[in-house]
Amino acid sequence: MTNDLINLIKEQTTLSNKHIQNIINLLDEGCTVPFIARYRKDLTGNASDEDLRAFEQVFTYSQKLLQRKEEILNLLEEKNFLNEKIKKSIEEAKSMQICEDIYAPFKDKKSSRTSSAIENGLEPLANIIQSLKYSNNEISQKARTFLNNKVLSTDDAILGAKDIIAQRYADDFKSKEIIRNIISNWGEIQIKEGKQFDKTGVYSNFANQNEKIKYIKSHRVLAILRAVNEKQLSIKVNIDEKHILENIKKYKIPSWANSSKDIVFDAYKDGLKRLLLPSLKREAINTLKEKASAEAIELFGKNLKELLQTAPLVNQVILGMDPGFVSGCKLAVIDKDGIYLDSDVIYPTKPKQNIEASTKTVLNLIKKYNITSIAIGNGTASRETAQFISNLIKDANLEVNYAIVSEIGASVYSASKIAGEEYPNLDVTIRGAISIAGRLRDPMATLVKIDPKSLGIGQYQHDVNQKELEAKLKNTTVDLVNKVGVDLNSTSYKLLSFISGISEKLAKNIIAHRTNIKKFNSKNELLKVKGLGTKAYEQAVGFLRIKDGKSILDNTAIHPEDYAATKNLQEKYNIEDVKDNQIEQIAKEINTTPFKLKDIIQELKKPGYDVRNEFNQVKFAQDITKIEDLKEGYILSGIVRNITDFGAFVDIGLKNDALLHISQISTKRINHPSEILSINQNLEKIRVLSVDLEKQRVGLTLKEY
C-alpha cells in the first residue's frame, strides 16, 4: 500500500493513517461494510457504516486518480514532454479534472485548424509572435520565411500561427481553472422555449428565465434538463465575456509588449470563444447534472432508509385489503409470522356493491383467524373501503384497528418473479393484498422484495445516474437490514440475501436447508448449508437471529467469535452492575476489546431487541376524509410518504397525497425538508392551506398563523 494512496484518502476523511490502513486490509480480506462497522470497531476507530461507505467511495476514486496519474506520466515520458515542473503539477493534482487539464496540451487530438497549422510548419512562427518582442511589420517579414505550397501568403501564415496560439490558450490549465471558476460563480443558465414547448404544460413556469448557476436548486436542474430532452425547453450558459477579455488584456499580455500584442490578443480571444468557452459551458451543464444527480440519489437513499426502518407491528394477525371498484376489494390474511392463511374478494363499493355479503365475509375471516389489525391500500377506492371498515368496526363493536398504508409498488411485486416463487398458486391480485398486509406487519421484510425505484420515494429518479442510484439503494438496504438483523426461521430468501456475506443463491440454499430440517435451533447449523463456507459464516452469522434456539446468544447481535468472552463475563459479573469506568479493566480480563464489551452488554440487556422500535410507529386511522369536505384552515393529521428538495407529500386519506411545500414546514429558515421531516412520520396538526378541486390538489402548512 503506497503512502500516496493513504495520504490522498486522509485528505478527504477524518480517519488516522492506522485506521485507513486497517480498513483497506479488512476490505482486501473480503470483509463487508456491515461486518467491519459492527465487529471491527477497534480497528476502525468506531467508524459507522455511513463512514465506511464514504470511505469506499474515496478509496475507489483515489485508486483511479493514482492510476491515471501514472498513465499520464508514462505517456508524457514516452513523448519526451515530461519535465520536473509538469511532473510536480501532476503529482500534486487532487482531482481527475486537474490531471486531464494538465495533460490536455500534450494530447494528439487538436482542432483541425491547429493540426493543419502545425503540419504546415507554423509552430516556430507562433513562438515568435507569442514572444511579444516584435512589431507587426517585423512579424510580417518573418512570416514570409514560412511560405510554402500550402501556406501561400503572409496573412495565411499569421492566421495559422494564431490558430496555434489560440489552442495553447485553450489548453492552458491555469486559464481553464480561472474561466471554470468564473462560470460556476457568476455564470447563468438562460432558459428559453423549445421547439415543442407547451404553454400550459408542467414546464411553462421555467421558460424565459435566467438562473444563477451557483444558486440553482438540484430539483430545478433535473426538471429543466428533462424538459430539454423532451424539446420543451432549450438552455445555454451565459457569462460576461467582455470582463474575461479585459482580464486577458490586463493579466495575460504584459505592459511592455510590442505592437504584436494585438495579434496575440486576437488569438487568445479566438481561443476563448471558439475553443475554451464552448467546452467549459458544456462541462458546467454536466457538472450541474452530476451534482443534482448525486443530491437526488442521496435523498432517495435517505428516504428509503427511513421507509425501511418503520417499526413493525408484532404479534398481530393482519387482514390486507387491496381496494378496487369494478374488480372488487381483494383480501388476504397473514399470521404473526407473515405466513399466508386465506384470501377472498368482496364488493363493498359501487358498481357491484354488496354490503351484506362483504360484511359477512370480513366478519367470518376476523372470527376464524382472530384478526387484530387491518391494512388498507391507499389507491383506487381506498376512501370508500376505509369507510366500509370503519362502519363495520363500529356496528359490530370489534376490537380491531385499521391503517391506511401506501400500496405503491404492490402491483409490481404481485407480478414479479419472487411473488410467483412465494405464491405460485395465487392470483396476482391476492399477492398484492398480501404485500399490503406485510407492509403493516414488517415494512422492511416486505419492501425489500420490490425494486426501490417503484416505491415512490424519490425525485426525478429516471434522470439520475442509474448505476450510482442502484449502488446507493442496495447499500442503504444492506446496511439497514444488517443493523436490524434477520430472523433465520421466518425470513424470505430475498430479505436474507441482503445479509452480509450472503448472495441470493446462498440465501436460497439456506431456505432449502431450513425446509428440510424444519427449523434452525443453533447458528452452528448454518455450517451444514451447501455452499456456506467459513468466510460467509463469519460475515453473516452475527446479523442472524434464532428466537427460540438452544442459546439465548443466538437471538442477539453478539458474534459467535465472542461467545466465550460473553460467557466469561456472565460468570464473573452482573451486567446490570457494570460501570463505564470498569470497561477497560473487564475487557482485558475476559480477553476482548472495550468496543466489543459495550456491545455485548447492550445485547445481553435486550436480547432480540429491534432497533426499528425507536422510529416511526404505525398510525391507525380514525376518520375518513373527502377532498370536497376540506376547507382552508381545517386541521388534519397525516403521514409523510415522500420527501423531495421542494417539500413533502403527505397522506391525509385522499387518493392523491397533499403537498407540504418547504416554505410551509417551519417558521425558521430550513435548507431541506429532511431537516424536520422523515418518511412515515406522523403529523398530528397540519393546516389546510389550499384546495384545488379541479386538479384534486391540496396544499398544507405546519406554520401557525
PEWO-V649264 format. One record per helix or strand. SS is the DSSP state (hx for helix, st for strand). FROM is the first residue (numbers start at 1). TO is the last residue. If there is no record, write none. Layout:
SS:FROM:TO / SS:FROM:TO
//
This chain:
hx:3:12 / hx:17:28 / hx:33:39 / hx:41:44 / hx:49:78 / hx:84:92 / hx:96:104 / hx:112:119 / hx:123:130 / hx:136:144 / hx:154:171 / hx:173:186 / st:188:193 / st:209:212 / hx:218:229 / st:233:238 / hx:241:252 / hx:261:308 / st:318:322 / st:329:334 / st:340:346 / hx:355:369 / st:373:377 / hx:382:395 / st:401:405 / hx:410:414 / hx:417:422 / hx:428:441 / hx:443:447 / hx:452:454 / hx:466:484 / st:486:487 / hx:493:496 / hx:504:517 / hx:523:528 / hx:534:543 / st:544:545 / hx:552:555 / hx:560:572 / hx:575:577 / hx:580:589 / hx:594:605 / hx:611:614 / hx:627:629 / st:635:644 / st:647:651 / st:658:661 / hx:662:664 / hx:673:675 / st:682:692 / st:697:701
//
